[in-house]
Amino acid sequence: MSTLTRPRHGAMIAGVCAGLARRFNTTPTTVRVLAVVSCLLPGPQVLAYLILWVIMPRDAV
């Protein structure tokens, strides 16, 4: 497993879903679909995304 970082390339908004997909060895599309579907459920999903955006570091150059 790789470290949890946001990629510099291949990110759609902030790279959170792409970073999570790389960390858990799945496709970014799968994680993005799960993220959108989870937003239909009650809970703090958008807040969790924003927090991950802030605390996940970018890939090194």
C-alpha positions in Angstrom: 0.0 0.0 0.0 1.2 3.5 -0.8 1.0 6.4 1.6 -2.1 8.6 1.7 -1.3 11.6 -0.4 -3.2 13.6 -3.0 -1.8 13.2 -6.6 -0.7 16.3 -8.6 -2.1 14.8 -11.8 -5.4 12.9 -12.3 -7.3 14.9 -9.7 -10.8 16.1 -10.5 -11.4 18.6 -7.7 -8.8 18.2 -4.9 -7.4 14.7 -5.5 -8.9 13.3 -2.3 -10.7 10.4 -4.1 -7.7 9.7 -6.4 -5.5 9.6 -3.3 -7.8 7.2 -1.4 -8.1 5.0 -4.5 -4.3 4.8 -4.8 -4.0 4.0 -1.1 -6.6 1.2 -1.2 -5.6 -0.1 -4.6 -8.8 0.6 -6.5 -9.8 2.9 -9.3 -10.5 6.6 -8.7 -13.8 6.2 -10.6 -15.0 3.7 -8.0 -14.1 5.9 -5.1 -15.7 8.9 -6.8 -19.0 7.0 -7.4 -19.0 5.8 -3.8 -18.4 9.4 -2.6 -21.3 10.8 -4.7 -23.7 8.0 -3.6 -22.7 8.5 0.1 -23.7 12.1 -0.2 -27.3 11.0 -0.8 -27.2 9.5 2.8 -27.5 11.7 5.8 -24.2 12.5 7.5 -21.1 14.8 7.3 -19.6 13.4 4.0 -18.9 16.8 2.5 -17.3 17.9 5.8 -15.2 14.7 5.8 -14.1 15.5 2.2 -13.1 19.0 3.1 -11.1 17.9 6.1 -9.3 15.3 4.1 -8.5 18.0 1.5 -6.9 20.1 4.2 -5.0 17.3 6.0 -3.9 15.1 3.1 -0.5 16.3 1.8 0.2 16.7 -1.9 2.6 14.3 -3.7 6.2 15.4 -3.7 7.4 16.9 -7.0 
